[in-house]
């Protein structure tokens, strides 16, 4: 797995990621996080490693709340992010698991990994650009299940109280839910309600 991690590091560090073993993190100037990790798969053996490449993204505001509420470390892991996905091999054949076979095939997998990861990470890094992120959530594209949470946290960060309340009401957000209350509290601390 060390050779895979080294290949990932060679691709990710030029984008600004900090490497910590099999975990790579990039933090924006606003405090948002992009996290990539190398996860060994069940059935992986040293002669034939099988693994996943996981990617996570979280906003500073959500991470700040998660850290406080769940007593988490200073920097997130992929599984703690608001949005998660996997980098799939080519051809994916419906699976997101990578596999290295011994011999010359291993070098081909490493080359494919570098090519695919380099292509994909450019798109992931764009999530740290707030203009791009706002456009993405306004169009309800690209973040699947996490789109509504990212949109709500962005509204809260910008102090857009009325829009946040309207949005949360449209999502049938329950009063008293700690997550929604944290969004509301942040919005009120950043702006004023016009009502």
N, C-alpha and C positions, 0 to 999 in steps of 0.2 A: 504494500500500500504506500510505502514511502516514495516509490517512483511516481505513483499517481499524484500524491500530494505535491511532490516537487514540480510536476508538470503543471498542476493547477497554480502553484505559486508563481511560476514563470509567466503565466497568462494574467493573473489577477494583480500582482504587485504593480505593474506599470499603470494600472487604473487607479492606484492609490490604496489598495487593500493592504491591511496589516495582517501578516500571517502569524498564527498561533497553533502550530501542529497541523491538524486537519481542518482547522477553522480559520476563515478569512473574513475580516470585517472592514467596512468602509463607512465612515461617519461623515455626514455633510456638515457644512458650516452652521446649519440650523440645528443640528443634533439628530437628524434622521439617520437611520441605520440600514445598510444593505449587508447581509450576511450570507456567506457561502460555506458549506461544509461537505466533507467527504465522509459518507456513512457506509461502513462495511455491510454487506448483505448477508443474510443467513446462507450458510453453505459455502461461504468464502474460505478458501484455504490459500496459504502463501504461494503455492505453485499456480493457482488459478483464482486470482482475486475477483470477487464480484462486489459491486458497490453502486451507490447512488450519489448523485451530486445534487444537494438540496440548496435552495435559495430562499431567503426570507427578507422581507422589507417591513420596517415599522417607522412610524412618525415619532418624533421626540415626545410629543404630548402623550401619545398612547404608551410609549415605553416608560415615561416618567410615572404614569399612573400604575402600570404593571409592576414596576420596581417597588413602588411603595405598597401597593395592595397585596402583592404576593411575596414580598421580601426577596426580590431577585438580585442577582449580581449587577454590577455597573453596566456591563455590555451584554446585549442579547445573544442568545443562541438562535438558530433557525427556528426551532420549534416554539420559541417565545415570540416570534414576530406576528404582526397582524395579517400578513399575506405570505404564503409559502407556495413554492412550486419546485419542480425538478427539471434539471437539464437532461434531455433525452439523447441517447446515442443515435447515430445514423447508420442504417435505417433503424427506427425505433421498434418496428414490428409489434407495436402495442405495449411495449415494456419501457420502463424508465430505468431499468437496471443495466449497468455497464458490466462487461465481462472481459477479462484479459486471458488469453490462452498463451501457453508457453511458446517460445521461439519467435520467428519473424512476425507472427500475428500480433504479438504484444506491442511491437513498435508501431504497427498500423493503428492499434487502438489508442495509443498515446498521441499519435498525430491527429487522429480524428477527435480525440478529447480536446486537444489544444485548439483545433479549428472551430469546433462547435461551441466550446466555452467562450472563445474570443468573440465569436459572432453574437452569442446570446448576452454576454455580460454588458456589451455596449447598450443594449436595450434596458437591461436592469438598472444600470447606472443612471439612466435618464429619469428613473423614479425619484432620484434625489434633487431633481430640478423642479421646483414648486410650480412653475408655469406649466410645464409638461404634465405634472401630476394633476393639477386642477383641471386641465383640458381633458385628461383621461377620465377622471371621475365624473366630470360634467357630461361627458358623452356616454358614461356607464360602460366603458371599454377596459379590457386588459387586466383588471384585478378580480374578476369573477366574484366570489363570495365576499371579498373584503371591500368591494367598492363602496358600499353604503357606510361602513365604519370609517374608511379613509375620508370620505366626503364629510361625515359628521365631525370628525376630529379637525379637519381643515376649517370648517365653519366655526368651531369652538376657538381654535387658535387665533382666528381673525376677529373674534369678538362679535360675530354676526348672530346675535342672540335670537332675534325674531326668525331669521331663516333657519337656524338650528332647531328652534322649537317646532316650527312648521314641518321641517324634515323629520324630526323624531316622532311627531304626531302621525305623519304619513306612514312611518314604519311601525306604528302602534307600540312605541317604546313605553314600557311600564314606569310609572313614577316610583321612585325609591330604589330602582335598580342601580347598584353602585357605579356601573360603567356609564350609564346615561347621566347620572347625577354628576359624575366627574366631568363629563362633556359640558354640562350646563354650568357648573362652577367655573370652569376655565373660560367659557364664553363670557360670563358675567364679569370675570376679572379683567378681561381684555377689551371689553366694549360696553356699550349701553344699549338697553332695549329702547326702541322708539315708541313702545306702547305705553 
